[in-house]
Amino acid sequence: MVAREIDAAAADAEPGPAGAAPRDPSRIARRVGLTGTLLMAVSGLGAGALPVPNPVFGLRLLGLPSRNTTIAIAVSYTGICLLVLAWLWIGKMLRARGAVAPAPSRSQLARTAVMWAVPLAVAPPLFSRDVYSYLAQSATLARGLDPYVLGPAEALGVDDPLTRSIPTIWRDTPAPYGPLFLVMGRVITALSGNDVVLGLFEHRLLALAGVGLIVWALPKLARRCGLDTGLAMWLGAANPLVLFHLVSGIHNEAIMIGLMLAGMEIGLRAGSRLLDPRLLGGALLIVAASAVKLPALLALGFLGMEWARRRGAKAGHVVAVASVFLLLTLLCYIPLSVGTGVGIGWLQTLGVPSLIRSWMSVSTDFGLLSGQVGIIAGMGDHTDTTLVVARGIGLAVSGVLVVLLLFAVLRGRLDAITGMGAGLGAVVLLGPIVHPWYLLWAAIPLAATRGLPRYRRLALAASAVLALLVPPTGADFNFRAFQLPMAIIAGLGILIVMLLVLRRHMAGQSGVDIDALPGRSPVVAPGPDPAPR
């Protein structure tokens, strides 16, 4: 399949008649990425985070991947690597000036991202099983029980269809999400009942709506910062982390980030009036985002500081906008909390995700290291205590950094979008728990800032590495100590064979896409001839 597409692309590379439009420079990379997502979609029937019991198991054709799980995981890893390679390939064509010739145009980048997302949007979930917790927690609320007190197993029963697919560690934990997300989930429960598959796709539609808000807001924020929208969209919305964890993994970060960015864009359109409808509307959207996941509320502070800076950056302006935003937050939270019948119980469950020990968290790593030092020194095992202390220090340091960023925005040394992204990045990296999709809280806003062109290659490399960290099964290596390594080795073997075929068919060709293939030196954009002396 790849060979046929490469042959067609090679034919297009031949010189054409005068005046003919040049071929899309991203065509080969686009097809390689599409091949990757198609492999992921098909292998997801066996390697994905499938419900228990698997609804396709036993079917003649659709059930084939589930009967060969190791092969399915290998094929899935091949697709993951192909997509990441294609994304890097196209990203290497982009310049600091953005998506300008000879790089792909903005419309070509947009079509490529959509084409890659479609197979993942119709495939089973990959990389995470969190969506099953979403379904069970919403069903708990729909049955008149408190999801902030009862875990799915206690509220619904261990044998309930909505409970059986949840990882064991989360079956007895209450919901850590805001009331708005559970209200939206209750609507999904009313439509799907105990039908897990229908509920999955309804949650995916909600996630796609959030991605749609990101796609709407990100280029507008990029234009505010004087950045090319094509570059911002490629590194922000078309990022493999977005495709893997928001589109395929169905994480509620999609709706949280979408509402937050849309609120920031609308709020920044406001004039000097404190009660400007655009300022209030943008703030309301940010509060709604925080009612999905609380950290989004930080964006409200940066929006307020930006408004106060425009008015003169006086203390009275800060107090005034803070008072209005506080009142607006209460007017949003109180009806949600009272309407769900659970009060403010969600504030008491924010620490539930920290039950696991994330190696990506700086504070958690420091706490674990301190505990091990104590054991080696003969002082006993005090790891739990050192974890609490280290995580507390991490949160305190992140709080200090956020305050410094807020004052930098107020004084005009930093724009609000960069401040918001950097503040959320500090909260994530110094927080007690870090997952790759948590980094999107900061990565997507920062993709629209002035600092991105300078660090675009670092952003490309970091996103590519993080995209490969989470297995497609949505589970760790427990009980798969043999299966996953063998599948990864087999997937790398398949990938090497495909890359050898790709290079053989590209031999002797030239063009910006050929020169930008990862592993080669970057292309230098042609410039004007030097002026004669």
Summary of the structure (lengths in Angstrom):
residues: 533
radius of gyration: 24.4
end to end distance: 54.0
largest distance: 84.3
contacts: 1896
relative contact order: 0.12
helix: 66%
strand: 0%
